[in-house]
Amino acid sequence: MERIGYYFKNALALKSGISNIDFCEGKILHFREKDYVENLKNTIQPICAGILMTKSGKILTIQKDDNSIGQNSLEKHKTLLFVGGHLNYLDRDYNASNTFLNGARREIKEELGLDIFLNCEEVLKSFIVYIPSSQKTAKHLGVMHTLLLDDEFQPSFCEGKANFIDIDKALKLDNLEDWSKSIAQEIAI
């Protein structure tokens, strides 16, 4: 069974919105089986993700199929500007920033078939998104890495649709998922 990462809430000074990724440095990151962690109270699970942008001004958008998400998922009928998932025990590194980037790289490889080690020009910006608008979102924080790619690629995303569109167009989409709304504001700066 997969062992995922989590923090105890009292170890983090979380605020709603965008935060600097460095606030996780020096905090104890725990790992346990996913089912166990999902039932813990007063914990936060980092979701490691990549925001894939091209030099030509495009961003990858994701729309998940109804079959690939739960009936009450907050991602249902929404557009995501990121791809990612839970931090895995095997992603661990000597500091939180590298651990989170390893998680994002693994998730991108699993979900899109893209090896970021080979295809990423640079990491433009890393930040935390935390929007505790529901019981479920209060238990997760997004660790986002804006990754610059040389060019578009055809994603092998089998859980829905993945397309590159102009960044300006993506920022104006009216069906953005909550984290993606914050991402849009952050990358528009």
Beta strands, then each sheet from edge to edge (+ up, - down):
strand 1: 3-8
strand 2: 17-20
strand 3: 30-33
strand 4: 43-54
strand 5: 58-64
strand 6: 83-86
strand 7: 120-130
strand 8: 140-149
strand 9: 160-166
sheet 1: 2+ 7- 8+ 4+ 1- 3+
sheet 2: 2+ 7- 8+ 4+ 6-
sheet 3: 5+ 9-
end
